[in-house]
Amino acid sequence: MGKTTTTRTETRSKPKAEVKEKKPLSAYNRFMKTELPKIKAEKPDLDHKEAFKLVAQAWKSSTENPKNQKQE
């Protein structure tokens, strides 16, 4: 096998990226973030996938879901 040689180049430090503001969580993500730990605490024997399914089903009828809010 042939020997490969590489030349070292001067490493320039890149300017640090500006800290961007994070987008606010969607209603669904806020709901999942609060409800998933509750379900896991109530039913610790459930795997993550099953717990996620239960929370997703609860989202369908949740008052936090914008689709379920009454329009006036």
Contacts in CASP RR format, 6 or more apart in sequence:
PFRMAT RR
TARGET T0000
AUTHOR 0000-0000-0000
METHOD contacts of the structure
MODEL  1
MGKTTTTRTETRSKPKAEVKEKKPLSAYNRFMKTELPKIKAEKPDLDHKE
AFKLVAQAWKSSTENPKNQKQE
25 33 0 8 1.000
27 64 0 8 1.000
27 65 0 8 1.000
27 66 0 8 1.000
28 59 0 8 1.000
28 65 0 8 1.000
30 64 0 8 1.000
31 55 0 8 1.000
31 59 0 8 1.000
31 62 0 8 1.000
31 64 0 8 1.000
31 65 0 8 1.000
32 52 0 8 1.000
32 55 0 8 1.000
32 56 0 8 1.000
32 59 0 8 1.000
35 55 0 8 1.000
35 58 0 8 1.000
35 59 0 8 1.000
36 51 0 8 1.000
36 52 0 8 1.000
36 55 0 8 1.000
39 46 0 8 1.000
39 51 0 8 1.000
39 54 0 8 1.000
39 55 0 8 1.000
40 46 0 8 1.000
40 48 0 8 1.000
40 51 0 8 1.000
43 51 0 8 1.000
46 54 0 8 1.000
59 65 0 8 1.000
61 68 0 8 1.000
62 68 0 8 1.000
63 69 0 8 1.000
END
